């Protein structure tokens, strides 16, 4: 979670009836701005996990996720495609919505879906030391690979799954991983570097 989003969520939550919001949206016929569009996303993502199948490829679409197309979202918002595309790009940049790696569809996730819908209590944050370790890795990875900083929320979740030894390897082996790429255009995003444990690759020079 980035600092901007963390600051917003730290101010607490106001729960209101979904039906009331939907009634207001019917009257307005479209989202007036990014706030209303975000709430529409919140009310249209999956409430429970489902299995999807596209072109013979099966995958899980979990709670708080969606595979709706850009055209479908544009219809929901009452906007054109360009305005809808700009909205999602802004939400990705701010960390309110995550784009998931899926070559078959537009797969998104709201990172704090349960918190935003009042389904769970806020989980106490881990000690600052752990957050600091991730920040060091995050900055180092993108400084070395010169890749765009994407999917920080997923990267943090993958980081938390690693043991202390694996975290050290993940940081120490960035240079070696990047140096041995046959083509840098295939360089993994930081989240995939962690989930694939690419830092454990063995090379024979």
N, C-alpha and C positions, 0 to 999 in steps of 0.2 A: 504494500500500500504506500503510495507516495505521500509526501508531507502535506500537500494540499488536501487530498482526500482524507487523510488521517485527522487533519485539523477540523474539517467539516463534520466528520462522524463523531468527534470527541464532544460536540455540543449537544449530543443526545438525539432522540427520535420523537416524531409526532406520528402516531398511528391514526389513520382515518379510513372510513369504510370504502372499499373498492367500488361498490355500487354507486356511491355518491360521486366519485371521480368519473366513472364511466358515464353517468348521467350528464355531468358537466361537459364531457367531451362530445356527447351527442349534440348538445346545444351549440357548442363552438364549431363543430364539424371538422376541426383540425387542431393540431397542437400549436399553441401560440409561440412557443419558444422551446429552448433546450430542456428546461425543467419538466414541462408537460410531456415532451417526447421521451425523456428518461423514465418518467413514471409509467408511460405506455409500454416501454420495454419491460419494466419491472412487472407489469400486469400480464404480459404476453409470453414471458419465458416459461419453461417447464416448471410445474409445481412438483412433479415427481419424475423419477428417472424412467426413460423409455429407450427402447432399442430401435434404431433407425437403419434402414437399408436403402442405399442409393447405388445404382449401377452394379448391383451384386456385392457391394461393400457394406458390411454391417459394423456399426459403432454405437456407443452409448451416448445419449444426450441426457445429461444429468439434471438434477434440480438446479434451477437458476440459469440454465443454458437454453439456447435456441438455435435452430438451423433455418429460420425463415430467410428468404431471399431479400435483397435490397429492394426489389420492386414491391414485395409484400409489406416491408416496413414503410415504404413510401405511401402505400395505400392506407396503412394504419394511422400514420401521422397526418395524412392529407397534404403531403408535400410532393415536390418533384424529386427526381433521382439525385440531382446535384446537391440540393439542400440536405437530403437524407444522407448522402455520402459524406458531406462535410460534417454533419452532426456526429456520425460514428467515428470519423477520424478524430474529432475533438475529444470524444469520450474515451477513445483508445489512448490518446496522448495524456489525458488527465488521470487515467487509471480507473475511471468509473465502470468501464466495460472492457473486457479482455477479448482479443481475437484468438481463437484456438486454431492450431495447425490441423487442417483437414482439407486435402486436395479436392474433395468431392462436393463441398458445399460451404456456405457462409455460416460458420459455427462460432457462436459468441457465448460469453459467460459474464454474469454479474458477480464479481468476486465476493461481495458482502451481502449476498441475497438473503440469507437467513437473518442477519442483523437488520437489514432494511425492511424485512417483512415481519419482524418481531417474533421470530420462531426460536431464537436462542439468545442466551445472555452473552455479552461481550466476553471473550476469552482474554484473561490477563496476558499482557505482552511478555515475551521472554526477556531475560536480562539484556541490557544494552550491549553487552559484550558480543552476544550472538548477532544482533543487528549490525554491529560495527564490523564484524567479520564478513558478513554478506556484502555490506557496502564496499569493503575493500575489494572483494572478488568482483563485484558488479562493475566497478570503475576500471579495474585492471583488465578484465575481459574485453571491454569495449575499447579501451585505449590500445590494446595489443591488436585486436582483430579489426578495429575501425568499423564495426558493424553498428547498425542503428539500434538504439536501446528500445527493445520491444518486450512485452509480456513479463514485466518485472514481478507481477503478482505470482505468476506460475513459477518463475525462477526462484522466488523466495520459498515457495512450498517445496520445490525439489531440493533446495538447499537444506531445509529443515529435516528432510528424510535421511541426509547423509550422516555418517559417523564423524567424529572429530578427525580421525585419520583421513577419511575421504575428503573432508573439507580442505584439509591441508594439501592433499594431492590435487584437488580441483584448482586451487590457486597456483600451486607451484608448477603445474604442467600445462598452463595455457600456452606459453611460448612454444613448447615442444609440439603440442597438438597443432598449433597454427603453422609452424615451420614445416610440418610433414604433410600438409594438405597438397594434393596434386593440382588443385585449382581452388583458389580462395573463394570463388563464387559459391562453392559448396560448404563454406564455413557455417557451422550450426549456430542458431541463436543460443544465447546463454542458457535458457531453460532446457533446451534439447541437449546441449553439452553436458548439463548436470544429469538429466534423466537417463540419457544413454550411457552415462559414466565414460564419456570419451577420454577423460583424463587418465583412464587405466589402459588405454591402447598401448600395444607394444609395437615398436618400430625396429626394422632391421636395415640399417644403413649400409 
